[in-house]
Amino acid sequence: MRKRARLMNCLETILEMESQLHTLREPDALVTELTSLRTLIRDLELEQTRLDEMDVQRIELATTIFLQELELHFQCRETAPLSGRLLH
């Protein structure tokens, strides 16, 4: 049960980022992926899927890397150079 909770935490964390993810380049592809993720969560809640510890660790690592990359992306957008903009 603990592995399932860890996995659900990863998936729900990604879904919580949905509003920020819509600002990325290809929001249509993202909507499809988020819909698939919601379906996966629903199925995991309904089934007694056997979860391997290594798989859960791999998903946790992938989630961490994904969140770090998003953080970098949004930091770069916030600190984009002002060159080419007119200041009045």
C-alpha positions in Angstrom: 0.0 0.0 0.0 2.9 2.4 0.7 4.2 2.0 -2.8 0.8 2.8 -4.3 0.7 5.9 -2.1 4.1 7.0 -3.3 3.1 6.4 -7.0 -0.1 8.3 -6.6 1.7 11.2 -5.0 4.0 11.5 -8.1 1.0 11.4 -10.5 -1.0 13.8 -8.5 1.9 16.2 -8.2 2.2 16.4 -11.9 -1.6 17.0 -12.3 -1.3 19.8 -9.7 1.1 21.5 -12.1 -1.5 21.5 -14.9 -2.2 25.3 -15.0 1.5 26.0 -15.3 2.0 23.3 -17.9 -0.6 24.9 -20.2 1.9 27.8 -20.7 4.3 25.5 -22.5 4.7 25.3 -26.2 2.4 22.4 -27.2 -0.6 22.6 -24.8 -2.8 20.3 -27.0 -0.3 17.4 -26.7 -0.2 18.1 -23.0 -3.9 17.9 -22.5 -3.9 14.4 -24.1 -1.1 13.3 -21.8 -2.9 14.7 -18.7 -6.1 12.9 -19.7 -4.1 9.7 -19.9 -2.6 10.4 -16.5 -6.0 10.9 -15.0 -7.2 7.6 -16.5 -4.1 5.8 -15.1 -4.8 7.2 -11.7 -8.4 6.1 -11.8 -7.4 2.6 -12.9 -4.7 2.4 -10.2 -7.3 3.3 -7.6 -9.7 0.6 -8.8 -7.2 -2.2 -9.4 -4.9 -4.2 -7.3 -1.9 -3.6 -9.5 1.3 -5.1 -8.3 4.0 -2.5 -7.9 7.7 -3.2 -7.9 9.8 -1.1 -5.6 12.3 -0.4 -8.4 9.5 0.8 -10.7 8.2 3.2 -8.0 11.7 4.5 -7.4 12.1 5.1 -11.2 8.8 7.0 -11.4 9.8 9.1 -8.3 13.1 9.9 -9.9 11.4 10.8 -13.2 8.9 13.0 -11.4 11.7 14.8 -9.6 13.7 15.4 -12.8 10.5 16.6 -14.6 9.8 19.1 -11.8 13.4 20.3 -11.8 13.3 20.8 -15.6 10.0 22.7 -15.2 11.5 24.9 -12.5 14.4 25.7 -14.7 12.1 26.5 -17.7 10.0 28.9 -15.6 13.0 30.5 -14.1 14.5 31.1 -17.5 11.2 32.7 -18.7 11.1 35.0 -15.7 14.7 36.1 -16.2 14.6 36.4 -20.0 16.8 39.3 -21.1 15.0 42.6 -21.9 17.1 43.2 -25.0 15.0 44.3 -27.9 12.3 45.8 -25.7 11.8 49.5 -25.5 11.8 51.0 -22.0 9.8 54.2 -21.5 
